[in-house]
Amino acid sequence: MKNGVYSLLKARFLINDDAVKNWRFIVFIILLAIVMIANTQRFEQKVFKIAELTNKVKELRSEFVDRRSELMKLKMESTVSEKMIEKEIFPSTVPPIKIKVKKEKEKNLLEKIWQ
């Protein structure tokens, strides 16, 4: 047991005759660890990007709601009339009249020929 631990600490498994197999395995483990670290890094970057975009969407949605309420307030008749009074344009006292245009009946081809 003592000899095995001493051999492991001296790293004799890396310089023995069959060390090529051990080196291949070690290189494979190192490459696998690098791939795992890179994958974790990309995952964390995507999580941060998603959180940033979520906050941006919330801000834009609140800005949209603010603008929409502001627009509704500006479209109100009282607000429009106040702005027009400043320019000395007053609302009409006479109600609007609906104008109906009667469409003349279109004559067919035979009626057009006989006239």
C-alpha positions in Angstrom: 0.0 0.0 0.0 2.8 2.4 1.0 4.6 1.6 -2.2 1.5 2.2 -4.3 0.8 5.6 -2.8 4.5 6.5 -3.1 4.4 5.4 -6.8 1.3 7.6 -7.4 2.9 10.6 -5.8 6.1 10.2 -7.9 3.8 9.9 -11.0 5.5 6.8 -12.2 2.4 5.9 -14.1 3.3 8.7 -16.5 6.8 7.5 -17.3 6.3 3.7 -17.4 6.5 1.7 -20.6 2.7 1.7 -21.0 2.4 5.5 -20.2 1.0 6.3 -23.7 -2.4 4.9 -22.7 -2.4 6.9 -19.5 -1.4 10.1 -21.3 -4.2 9.6 -23.8 -6.7 9.3 -21.0 -5.3 12.3 -19.2 -5.5 14.4 -22.4 -9.1 13.2 -23.0 -10.1 14.2 -19.4 -8.4 17.6 -19.8 -10.2 18.2 -23.1 -13.5 17.1 -21.6 -13.0 19.5 -18.6 -12.3 22.4 -21.0 -15.4 21.7 -23.0 -17.5 21.5 -19.8 -16.0 24.9 -18.6 -16.7 26.5 -22.0 -20.3 25.2 -22.0 -20.9 26.5 -18.5 -19.5 29.9 -19.5 -21.8 30.1 -22.6 -24.8 29.0 -20.5 -24.2 31.7 -17.9 -23.7 34.4 -20.6 -27.1 33.4 -22.1 -28.8 33.5 -18.7 -27.4 37.1 -18.1 -28.5 38.1 -21.6 -32.0 36.7 -21.0 -32.2 38.6 -17.7 -31.1 41.8 -19.3 -33.6 41.5 -22.2 -36.4 40.7 -19.7 -35.7 43.9 -17.8 -35.6 45.8 -21.1 -39.0 44.4 -22.1 -40.5 45.4 -18.7 -39.1 49.0 -19.2 -40.5 49.2 -22.7 -43.9 47.9 -21.7 -44.2 50.4 -18.9 -43.1 53.2 -21.2 -45.7 52.0 -23.7 -48.5 52.1 -21.1 -47.4 55.6 -20.0 -47.4 56.8 -23.6 -50.8 55.2 -24.3 -52.4 56.9 -21.2 -50.8 60.2 -22.2 -52.3 59.8 -25.7 -55.7 59.0 -24.4 -55.6 62.1 -22.2 -54.5 64.3 -25.2 -57.4 62.8 -27.3 -60.0 63.8 -24.8 -62.5 66.4 -26.0 -61.8 68.6 -23.0 -58.1 68.7 -23.7 -58.6 69.4 -27.4 -61.1 72.2 -26.7 -58.7 73.8 -24.2 -55.9 73.8 -26.8 -58.2 75.3 -29.4 -59.4 78.1 -27.0 -55.8 79.2 -26.8 -55.8 79.6 -30.6 -59.2 81.3 -30.4 -61.0 78.4 -32.1 -64.3 77.6 -30.4 -66.5 74.5 -30.6 -69.5 74.8 -32.9 -72.9 75.6 -31.4 -74.7 74.1 -34.4 -74.8 70.4 -34.5 -73.5 68.7 -37.6 -75.8 67.7 -40.4 -75.5 64.4 -42.2 -75.3 64.8 -45.9 -76.7 62.0 -48.0 -75.6 61.6 -51.6 -78.1 59.7 -53.8 -76.4 57.6 -56.3 -77.9 57.7 -59.7 -79.0 54.4 -61.0 -76.6 53.2 -63.6 -78.2 52.5 -66.9 -77.6 49.2 -68.6 -76.2 48.9 -72.1 -79.6 48.7 -73.9 -80.9 51.9 -72.2 -77.7 53.7 -73.1 -78.0 52.7 -76.7 -81.7 53.8 -77.1 -81.1 57.3 -75.7 
